Amino acid sequence: YDPIGVAALIIPWNYPLLMAAWKVAPALAAGCSVILKPSELTPFTALELAKIVQEAGIPPGVFNVVTGGPETGDALAHHSDVDKVAFTGSVPTGSKVMRAASEGLKN
């Protein structure tokens, strides 16, 4: 398998560490760089995970965390340098993410 490239991983507020692990581990194992966008309600778990990843020696730029609300997720889904969007959350928000990501034909 070949890495897809940059993966934007958007996770919800519930089970933030578990949701992050379910998305981050396979993406990194596949050789992708990761941008993790946690819920604006639970950003601290992702920020702590970033510290752990840094301490583990993952090279800078391979695992990234961006925080913010819906506008941040929308920007990731629309961004031309993002090659893959993975989303877990509500159906209405998922529909918006799917529309935004499809404009750039993301995987």
C-alpha positions as CSV (number, residue, x, y, z in Angstrom):
1,Y,0.0,0.0,0.0
2,D,1.0,3.6,-0.6
3,P,0.3,6.4,1.8
4,I,-2.5,8.6,0.7
5,G,-0.8,11.8,2.0
6,V,-2.3,14.2,4.6
7,A,-5.2,12.8,6.6
8,A,-7.6,15.2,8.4
9,L,-9.2,13.3,11.2
10,I,-12.2,15.0,12.8
11,I,-13.5,13.4,16.0
12,P,-16.4,14.1,18.4
13,W,-16.6,15.0,22.1
14,N,-17.5,11.6,23.4
15,Y,-14.6,9.1,24.0
16,P,-12.0,11.6,22.7
17,L,-8.9,9.4,23.4
18,L,-10.5,6.3,22.0
19,M,-11.8,8.1,18.9
20,A,-8.4,9.7,18.3
21,A,-6.6,6.3,18.6
22,W,-9.1,4.6,16.2
23,K,-8.3,7.2,13.6
24,V,-4.6,8.2,14.3
25,A,-3.1,4.7,14.6
26,P,-4.2,3.4,11.2
27,A,-3.3,6.6,9.4
28,L,0.2,6.7,10.8
29,A,0.7,3.0,10.2
30,A,-0.3,3.6,6.6
31,G,2.4,6.2,6.3
32,C,0.2,9.3,6.3
33,S,0.7,12.6,8.0
34,V,-2.1,13.4,10.3
35,I,-4.1,16.5,11.3
36,L,-6.3,15.7,14.2
37,K,-9.2,18.1,14.9
38,P,-10.9,17.3,18.2
39,S,-14.3,18.6,19.3
40,E,-14.1,22.1,20.6
41,L,-15.7,20.7,23.8
42,T,-12.8,18.2,24.4
43,P,-9.5,19.6,22.9
44,F,-7.2,18.8,25.9
45,T,-7.1,15.0,25.3
46,A,-5.8,15.6,21.7
47,L,-3.3,18.2,22.9
48,E,-2.0,15.7,25.6
49,L,-1.8,13.0,22.9
50,A,0.3,15.4,20.8
51,K,2.8,15.7,23.7
52,I,3.0,11.9,24.0
53,V,3.5,11.5,20.3
54,Q,6.3,14.1,20.4
55,E,8.0,12.4,23.3
56,A,7.8,9.1,21.5
57,G,9.9,10.6,18.7
58,I,7.4,10.9,15.9
59,P,9.0,13.5,13.5
60,P,7.7,17.1,13.6
61,G,4.9,17.6,11.1
62,V,3.7,14.0,11.0
63,F,1.2,14.3,13.8
64,N,-0.6,17.7,14.2
65,V,-3.5,18.9,16.2
66,V,-5.7,21.9,15.3
67,T,-8.4,23.0,17.6
68,G,-11.5,25.1,17.0
69,G,-15.1,24.8,16.1
70,P,-17.1,23.9,12.9
71,E,-15.2,26.5,10.9
72,T,-11.9,24.6,11.5
73,G,-13.4,21.3,10.4
74,D,-14.8,23.0,7.3
75,A,-11.4,24.5,6.5
76,L,-9.8,21.1,6.7
77,A,-12.4,19.4,4.6
78,H,-12.1,22.1,1.9
79,H,-8.3,22.4,2.0
80,S,-6.5,21.3,-1.2
81,D,-3.5,19.9,0.6
82,V,-5.7,17.4,2.6
83,D,-5.8,14.1,0.8
84,K,-8.1,12.1,3.1
85,V,-10.9,13.2,5.5
86,A,-12.1,10.8,8.2
87,F,-15.1,12.0,10.3
88,T,-17.0,10.7,13.2
89,G,-19.9,12.7,14.5
90,S,-23.5,13.6,13.8
91,V,-25.3,12.9,10.5
92,P,-26.0,16.6,9.7
93,T,-22.3,17.6,10.3
94,G,-21.1,14.5,8.4
95,S,-23.2,15.5,5.4
96,K,-21.5,18.9,5.4
97,V,-18.1,17.4,5.7
98,M,-18.8,14.9,2.9
99,R,-20.0,17.7,0.6
100,A,-16.9,19.8,1.4
101,A,-14.5,17.0,1.0
102,S,-16.1,15.8,-2.3
103,E,-15.4,19.2,-3.9
104,G,-11.7,18.2,-4.0
105,L,-12.4,14.5,-4.6
106,K,-10.8,13.4,-1.4
107,N,-10.5,9.7,-0.4
